[in-house]
Amino acid sequence: MSMNSLYRGEVLNLEIYGESHSPTIGVYIEGLPEGVKPDVEKTAALMARRAPGQNAWSTPRKEKDEVHFEQVDNKLHGYIINTNTKPKDYASIMNSPRPSHADFTARIKYGDEASKSGGGIFSGRMTAPLCIAGSIALNELNKRGIEIYSHVKAIAGVKDEGYFDNAPLSAEYKDKLAEVKTKEFPVVDDAKGEAMKEKIAAAREDLDSVGGIIETVVYGMPAGIGGPIFGGIEAKVATLLYAIPAVKGVEFGNGYEVAELRGSENNDSFIMDGDNVTMETNHSGGILGGISVGGSVAPIVVNCAIKPTPSISKEQKTVDISKKENTVISIHGRHDPCIVPRAVPVTEAAVALALYDMILAQEA
């Protein structure tokens, strides 16, 4: 049974293959319009933001993540040669599934085909191929005047400045988000970022990990993209965001807060701005009925919750499958005490792929 992962969009089809410690990992992209080619420099820049081993809050595993491209029939193939694999790090826990990992369920579904090292195809390492494809989508959206910005909104209870902390349709916030791409720690408010780093360091000291929230804002989205029910922007974007292994929740606009509000508080009133219709607020996150309101009226706003890294050195309960007995496990090796900062460019890539696919379908 193949462990490759397939995405079937309206126009784009993706096939991600490989494992955390396999010789190569990559993606086949089908459906790109004629003439669309990767921008190698922009792909490298996105990969550098996601790459491991660059600071104290990420895994010490170092990978150049140099992307190679080739055309294979009607598909674009982008791949990375893994250079720093250590499958032996996992030899001692082969028969003991790690809590909150896919070890247990992967073994049920794939049997001996399931990876014996790292998370296999379920690993966060496999977000690299997602970024390869996403880099092309981001570049093509930029050509259409669509810009996607993500930042760490919260880690371990420390909150960064967010979209709804600013004026509803503030252009100033867009400038702040644009600066985030140049920062080592991807936050709007650097002081909040320092506080987040302290939380991460404390978790590492305790042999533990922490999670957080990533906010993504899309500016310049054309009005009228999307559709009802299965064709809605929320459905399409959430599908790609949930392809990121650590994502456990997705919300648009006010998100879960709507459950606490009255309609009069949550509704976005329409008003005239000269000859144009606009909205006073953007609680809907730029989407009504699954359809984009439009970049000049309201940007798309989406948050995703990232779980704490499950691979921790703190002792946890598990079982020894071969001996059929209870045991404990302490996971050693190279893992992020917090994967949220490195997931920021991944969320941009996922959102870009969903929106680019929808725009290509509309253009067709």
C-alpha positions as CSV (number, residue, x, y, z in Angstrom):
1,M,0.0,0.0,0.0
2,S,1.5,3.3,-1.0
3,M,2.2,5.8,1.7
4,N,2.5,8.8,-0.7
5,S,0.0,11.6,0.0
6,L,-2.3,12.9,-2.8
7,Y,-4.2,16.1,-3.0
8,R,-6.8,16.5,-5.8
9,G,-7.8,20.1,-6.2
10,E,-10.0,21.8,-8.8
11,V,-7.1,22.3,-11.2
12,L,-3.9,21.4,-9.2
13,N,-3.0,17.9,-8.2
14,L,-0.2,17.2,-5.7
15,E,1.6,14.1,-4.7
16,I,4.0,14.3,-1.8
17,Y,6.4,11.4,-1.2
18,G,9.3,10.4,1.1
19,E,9.9,10.1,4.8
20,S,11.6,12.1,7.5
21,H,14.9,10.1,7.1
22,S,14.5,8.8,3.5
23,P,17.2,9.7,0.9
24,T,14.9,12.3,-0.8
25,I,11.5,14.0,-0.1
26,G,9.5,15.8,-2.7
27,V,6.4,16.7,-4.5
28,Y,4.9,16.2,-8.0
29,I,2.7,19.1,-9.2
30,E,0.2,18.6,-11.9
31,G,-2.1,21.3,-13.5
32,L,0.2,24.3,-13.6
33,P,-0.7,26.6,-16.5
34,E,1.7,26.6,-19.5
35,G,4.6,29.0,-18.8
36,V,4.4,28.8,-15.0
37,K,7.8,28.0,-13.7
38,P,9.3,28.1,-10.2
39,D,11.3,31.1,-9.1
40,V,14.3,29.3,-7.6
41,E,15.3,32.3,-5.5
42,K,11.9,32.8,-4.0
43,T,11.5,29.1,-3.3
44,A,14.9,29.1,-1.5
45,A,13.8,32.1,0.6
46,L,10.7,30.4,1.7
47,M,12.5,27.2,2.5
48,A,15.1,29.1,4.5
49,R,12.4,30.4,6.8
50,R,11.1,26.9,7.4
51,A,14.6,25.2,7.6
52,P,15.6,23.4,10.9
53,G,18.8,24.0,12.9
54,Q,19.0,27.8,12.8
55,N,18.3,28.8,16.4
56,A,17.7,27.8,20.0
57,W,13.9,27.2,19.6
58,S,14.2,24.7,16.7
59,T,15.6,21.2,16.3
60,P,19.4,21.0,16.0
61,R,19.0,18.8,12.9
62,K,20.6,20.9,10.1
63,E,19.4,20.5,6.5
64,K,20.2,22.8,3.6
65,D,16.8,22.1,2.1
66,E,18.1,22.9,-1.4
67,V,15.3,22.4,-3.9
68,H,15.9,20.7,-7.2
69,F,13.3,21.0,-10.0
70,E,12.7,18.8,-13.1
71,Q,9.9,18.3,-15.6
72,V,8.5,14.8,-15.6
73,D,5.9,14.4,-18.4
74,N,3.2,16.9,-17.6
75,K,4.2,17.2,-13.9
76,L,6.7,19.5,-12.2
77,H,8.9,17.6,-9.8
78,G,10.4,19.5,-6.9
79,Y,12.6,17.5,-4.4
80,I,15.2,17.8,-1.6
81,I,18.1,15.4,-0.9
82,N,18.2,14.7,2.8
83,T,21.7,15.1,4.1
84,N,21.4,14.7,7.9
85,T,19.4,11.6,8.6
86,K,19.8,9.6,11.8
87,P,17.3,6.7,11.7
88,K,19.3,5.0,14.5
89,D,17.9,7.6,17.0
90,Y,14.7,5.7,16.9
91,A,15.9,2.1,17.1
92,S,15.2,1.8,20.8
93,I,11.5,2.8,20.5
94,M,10.5,0.8,17.4
95,N,8.0,-1.2,19.4
96,S,6.7,1.6,21.6
97,P,4.4,4.1,19.9
98,R,5.2,7.7,20.9
99,P,2.2,9.5,22.6
100,S,0.4,11.8,20.2
101,H,2.4,10.6,17.2
102,A,1.1,8.6,14.2
103,D,3.3,5.6,15.2
104,F,0.3,3.6,16.5
105,T,-2.2,4.4,13.7
106,A,0.4,4.1,10.9
107,R,1.2,0.6,12.1
108,I,-2.5,-0.3,12.1
109,K,-3.0,0.9,8.5
110,Y,0.4,0.1,6.9
111,G,1.8,-2.6,9.0
112,D,5.5,-3.2,8.2
113,E,5.4,-0.4,5.6
114,A,5.1,2.1,8.4
115,S,8.3,4.0,9.1
116,K,10.8,2.7,11.6
117,S,12.5,6.0,12.0
118,G,11.1,9.4,12.9
119,G,7.6,10.2,11.9
120,G,8.0,8.9,8.4
121,I,5.7,10.6,6.0
122,F,3.7,11.8,9.0
123,S,6.7,13.9,10.2
124,G,6.8,17.7,10.2
125,R,9.8,17.2,7.9
126,M,7.2,16.5,5.2
127,T,6.0,20.1,5.3
128,A,9.1,20.9,3.2
129,P,7.5,19.5,0.0
130,L,4.3,21.4,0.8
131,C,6.4,24.6,0.9
132,I,8.0,23.7,-2.5
133,A,4.6,23.7,-4.1
134,G,3.4,26.6,-2.0
135,S,6.3,28.8,-3.1
136,I,5.1,28.6,-6.7
137,A,1.5,29.4,-5.7
138,L,2.7,32.4,-3.6
139,N,4.7,33.7,-6.5
140,E,1.8,33.4,-9.0
141,L,-0.6,35.0,-6.5
142,N,1.9,37.9,-6.0
143,K,1.8,38.5,-9.8
144,R,-2.0,39.0,-9.4
145,G,-1.5,41.5,-6.6
146,I,-2.4,39.0,-3.8
147,E,-0.2,39.0,-0.8
148,I,-0.2,36.4,2.1
149,Y,1.3,37.1,5.5
150,S,1.5,34.9,8.5
151,H,3.0,35.5,12.0
152,V,3.0,33.8,15.4
153,K,-0.1,35.1,17.1
154,A,0.4,33.3,20.4
155,I,2.7,30.8,22.1
156,A,2.1,29.3,25.6
157,G,-0.4,32.1,26.5
158,V,1.8,35.0,25.3
159,K,-0.1,36.9,22.6
160,D,1.3,39.0,19.7
161,E,-0.5,41.9,18.1
162,G,-3.2,40.6,15.8
163,Y,-5.4,41.7,12.9
164,F,-8.4,42.5,15.2
165,D,-6.2,44.6,17.6
166,N,-5.9,47.2,14.8
167,A,-8.5,49.2,12.8
168,P,-10.7,46.8,10.9
169,L,-9.2,47.5,7.5
170,S,-5.9,49.1,8.6
171,A,-3.3,49.4,5.9
172,E,-0.7,50.0,8.7
173,Y,-1.1,46.4,9.9
174,K,-0.3,45.1,6.4
175,D,3.0,46.9,6.6
176,K,3.7,45.4,10.0
177,L,3.0,41.9,8.7
178,A,5.3,42.5,5.7
179,E,8.2,43.2,8.1
180,V,7.7,39.8,9.8
181,K,9.1,37.9,6.8
182,T,12.5,39.6,7.5
183,K,12.6,38.6,11.2
184,E,14.3,35.6,12.7
185,F,11.4,35.2,15.1
186,P,8.2,35.8,13.1
187,V,6.1,38.2,15.3
188,V,4.8,41.7,14.9
189,D,5.7,42.9,18.4
190,D,9.4,42.0,19.1
191,A,8.9,42.4,22.9
192,K,6.2,39.7,22.8
193,G,8.5,37.6,20.8
194,E,11.1,37.7,23.5
195,A,8.5,36.7,26.0
196,M,7.6,33.7,23.8
197,K,11.2,32.7,23.6
198,E,11.4,32.6,27.3
199,K,8.4,30.2,27.4
200,I,10.0,28.0,24.8
201,A,13.3,27.9,26.8
202,A,11.4,27.1,30.0
203,A,9.7,24.2,28.3
204,R,13.0,22.9,26.9
205,E,14.5,23.1,30.4
206,D,11.6,21.0,31.7
207,L,12.1,18.4,28.9
208,D,8.8,19.5,27.5
209,S,7.3,21.5,24.6
210,V,4.7,24.2,23.9
211,G,2.3,25.0,21.1
212,G,0.6,28.2,19.8
213,I,-1.5,30.0,17.2
214,I,-0.5,31.3,13.7
215,E,-2.5,34.1,12.1
216,T,-2.6,34.5,8.3
217,V,-4.0,37.5,6.5
218,V,-4.5,37.6,2.7
219,Y,-4.6,41.0,1.0
220,G,-5.7,41.7,-2.5
221,M,-8.0,38.7,-2.9
222,P,-10.4,39.3,-5.8
223,A,-14.1,39.4,-4.9
224,G,-16.3,36.5,-6.0
225,I,-13.9,33.6,-5.6
226,G,-15.3,30.5,-4.0
227,G,-18.8,29.1,-3.7
228,P,-21.4,27.4,-1.4
229,I,-21.0,24.3,0.7
230,F,-18.1,22.1,-0.6
231,G,-16.9,24.9,-2.9
232,G,-16.3,27.5,-0.1
233,I,-13.0,29.2,0.6
234,E,-13.2,28.0,4.2
235,A,-13.5,24.4,3.1
236,K,-10.7,24.6,0.6
237,V,-8.2,26.5,2.8
238,A,-9.0,24.3,5.9
239,T,-8.2,21.2,3.9
240,L,-4.7,22.4,3.1
241,L,-4.1,23.8,6.5
242,Y,-5.0,20.5,8.1
243,A,-2.4,18.9,5.8
244,I,0.2,20.4,8.2
245,P,0.7,17.6,10.7
246,A,0.6,19.7,13.8
247,V,-2.5,21.7,13.0
248,K,-5.4,20.9,15.4
249,G,-7.8,23.8,14.8
250,V,-8.7,26.3,12.1
251,E,-10.9,29.4,12.4
252,F,-11.8,32.2,10.1
253,G,-12.5,35.8,11.2
254,N,-13.9,35.9,14.7
255,G,-13.7,32.1,14.7
256,Y,-14.8,30.4,18.0
257,E,-15.5,33.8,19.5
258,V,-18.8,33.9,17.5
259,A,-20.3,31.5,19.9
260,E,-20.1,34.2,22.6
261,L,-21.5,37.1,20.5
262,R,-24.9,38.3,19.5
263,G,-25.7,38.8,15.8
264,S,-25.6,42.5,16.2
265,E,-22.0,42.2,17.5
266,N,-20.7,39.7,15.0
267,N,-22.4,41.1,11.8
268,D,-20.4,43.3,9.4
269,S,-22.5,46.4,8.4
270,F,-22.3,47.5,4.8
271,I,-21.7,51.1,4.1
272,M,-20.9,53.3,1.1
273,D,-17.4,54.6,0.5
274,G,-18.0,57.0,-2.3
275,D,-19.5,55.0,-5.1
276,N,-18.2,51.7,-3.6
277,V,-19.8,49.3,-1.1
278,T,-17.6,48.4,1.8
279,M,-17.9,47.1,5.4
280,E,-17.4,48.8,8.7
281,T,-15.8,45.7,10.2
282,N,-14.4,42.4,9.1
283,H,-15.6,39.9,11.7
284,S,-16.3,37.4,8.8
285,G,-12.6,37.3,7.9
286,G,-13.3,38.4,4.3
287,I,-15.6,35.5,3.4
288,L,-19.4,35.4,3.1
289,G,-21.2,32.3,2.0
290,G,-17.8,30.7,1.2
291,I,-17.1,33.5,-1.3
292,S,-14.4,36.2,-1.0
293,V,-15.7,39.7,-0.3
294,G,-12.7,41.2,-2.0
295,G,-9.3,42.6,-1.1
296,S,-10.2,46.2,-1.3
297,V,-13.1,45.6,1.1
298,A,-11.9,43.0,3.5
299,P,-8.8,40.7,3.7
300,I,-9.1,37.0,4.4
301,V,-8.2,36.3,8.1
302,V,-7.5,32.7,9.3
303,N,-6.0,31.3,12.4
304,C,-4.7,27.8,13.0
305,A,-3.8,26.2,16.3
306,I,-0.5,24.2,16.5
307,K,-0.1,21.5,19.0
308,P,3.0,21.2,21.3
309,T,5.7,19.0,19.7
310,P,4.8,15.4,20.8
311,S,8.4,14.2,20.9
312,I,9.6,15.3,24.3
313,S,12.3,13.9,26.7
314,K,10.0,13.9,29.7
315,E,9.0,10.4,30.6
316,Q,5.6,9.3,29.3
317,K,3.4,6.2,29.5
318,T,3.2,3.9,26.5
319,V,3.2,0.2,25.7
320,D,5.6,-2.3,24.3
321,I,3.7,-3.8,21.4
322,S,6.0,-6.9,21.0
323,K,5.9,-7.7,24.8
324,K,2.3,-6.7,25.2
325,E,3.0,-4.8,28.4
326,N,2.9,-1.3,29.8
327,T,6.1,0.7,29.8
328,V,7.4,4.2,29.8
329,I,9.2,6.2,27.1
330,S,11.6,9.1,27.0
331,I,12.2,10.4,23.5
332,H,15.7,11.5,22.7
333,G,17.1,12.9,19.4
334,R,16.6,16.2,17.6
335,H,13.2,17.9,18.1
336,D,11.8,21.4,18.3
337,P,10.6,22.5,21.8
338,C,8.1,24.6,19.8
339,I,7.3,24.1,16.1
340,V,5.1,27.2,15.8
341,P,7.8,29.7,14.5
342,R,8.9,27.3,11.7
343,A,5.3,26.5,10.8
344,V,4.7,30.2,9.9
345,P,5.9,29.9,6.2
346,V,4.2,26.5,6.0
347,T,0.8,28.1,6.7
348,E,1.5,30.8,4.0
349,A,2.3,28.0,1.5
350,A,-0.9,26.0,2.4
351,V,-3.2,29.0,2.2
352,A,-1.6,30.0,-1.1
353,L,-2.1,26.6,-2.7
354,A,-5.8,26.5,-1.8
355,L,-6.4,30.0,-3.1
356,Y,-4.3,29.6,-6.3
357,D,-6.1,26.4,-7.2
358,M,-9.5,28.2,-6.7
359,I,-8.4,31.2,-8.8
360,L,-7.1,28.9,-11.6
361,A,-10.5,27.2,-11.6
362,Q,-12.2,30.6,-11.9
363,E,-9.9,31.7,-14.6
364,A,-10.6,28.5,-16.6
